[in-house]
Amino acid sequence: MTAGPNPVPPISGVVETGLYVDDLARARAFYEGVLGLKPMVADGRFCAYDAGPGSVLLLFLRGATLDPVTIAEGTIPPHDGHGPLHYALAIPATSVEQWRQHLELQGVAIEGRVDWKGGGVSLYFRDPDQHLVELATPGLWPNY
């Protein structure tokens, strides 16, 4: 694809996905306790999780990122978000039933399951801020 006379440079993946939460401690308890994610860095306004090779899930305290943040390496512009969002985490095809049982034991209601034509399976549930979390196996998309 081109834009005008110059080709569009390539994009090689999504590095970060950001969610905005009302209570960072409550959100961290869910993401660390229920989903087993490990924080890489955190402070009072955000927490960054390793979400798999080359992928980071960021939780931001809603309203805490409305001002620019200047660090030694440069300046991060302000941002924020509202409302329930959706994102998907990759899981192995062999772990769907394990995840279903684990979520049930944790008291997390599964709102939906889709068995995709390409062979993938998705489980859908909510985090404490009502974001729609999807656990998805390969076969969901032509490139996954």
Steps between C-alpha positions, in 0.01 A plus 500: 500500500623848428415845624568754229834454326666331801438141620359453848766366740425154643333426835624185668252459787317653795743566786269645765131488581378748760197478726373766739378384841323669790686315777855396416541274806176314417601464135846376595349241732294367207776504238762353731279269708250374242698527175843439651668794325828626641565874532814631329474854639236683702435817693192678635369587154563184294618140482666327202460124453686253284221374273713263293793542260526864395163593652421719801166556674487839671252590773465872561314655791222695330577874508861451615645541151335830402827694535819442301761289677861604455763235568873493426434336164239753380137609543190281489198700378174496701234235436193350665201284418147425612257216463540125473759394243581165340831322451615141454781303660654206315472155659600155371221293344561229758421729794139607426344253745765579766420871466125436516542303823746752647268794434208309650703425815593869523133600481542667159192458280565404140265713289562325172687237306557498125634206300636678192485358146880516482529263797562756774303526823426817699384531861356837605470646852522836681769653717403707808468815281267319257758478220424200279791256524536235231725196528560384143669198347670486159253481214312816601643707214685408180821638657443336840 
